[in-house]
Amino acid sequence: MKYAVSSPNIYKELKQKIKELGYEFIPSFYDTNLPLYLRYHADLTLTKLDDKTAVSSPIAYDYYAKKLKGVKIIKGISDNRDYYPNDTIYNAAVFKNFIIHNLEISDKSLLEQNKNFINVKQGYTKCNILIAKDKIITGDKGIYNALKNEDLETILIDDKSIELQGYSRGFIGGATGSHKNYIFVNGDLKNLPNLKMELNKICKALIDVKDELIRDIGSILLFEI
C-alpha cells in the first residue's frame, strides 16, 4: 500500500498523476489550532520518520491512525498553536538517520526517537527542505550552513518565487514531495529554472504541473508499506 498525504488544495493534475502511480491520496488533517492559511499543511501535523512510521500531533492522531492503515502513528505530546514558532513543533525533516529541526521547539515525542539530531534556527524546517535522493535542497541559508557543517550534501537555491496563500512567499519543501525515484512539484518547474537544473542532475522521474505557478501546500508526504 502506498499513501500520499497532502492538502486538498494541491493541483488536481498533480493529484491525478500521483494516484496513477498507485498512491492512495489522503487529504491532510484540517487543524484549526494553526493559522488560517496553514490549517491543511500536512507537514505541520505529521512528521514522517520513515516509510512505515510517523509522529502526529494529538489532535490529528485519530484521523491519521485511521487513514494510514499499516503505518505506525506515534501520538505526539503537544498540539500546535496559531503563532510562530508554536505552529512548527512537528515541522521537522528526516534525512537518513537525522532529524533536522529547531530542537528548542520540537515536540518531545520527536526528541525521544532513536535518531541523530541536527539543530537549526528555522522552525519551518521541513517547509524549507526537499530531500532529493541522497541530497538535500533548500532555500534557507541557515539550514544550508548547518547541514554543510555536518558534511551532508546540500544544495542552496533561490525559491523566493514560490507562492503561499496569505503570505509573501512559500518554500521549496512545502511545494514538493519525494519518494523512491519520484520527485513531485506542485507547479511548473520552468518557474524555478535553478531548481530544475539541479533536479535534472539527480532524478529523471520529475513530475510537475505544466503552466502553473509553484505553490506551497505544506508538502506531499509519501509512505509505502
Secondary structure, DSSP 4 states (H G I P E B T S, - for coil): -EEEEE-TTS-HHHHHHHHHTTEEEEEPP--TTS-GGGTT-GGGTEEEEETTEEEE-HHHHHHHHHHSTTSEEEE-S----SSTTTT-TT--EEETTEEEE-TTTS-HHHHTSSSEEEE-S-S-TGGGEEEETTEEEES-HHHHHHHHHTT--EEE---TT-B-TTSS---TGGGEEEETTEEEESS-GGGSHHHHHHHHHH-SEEE--TT---B--S--EEEE-
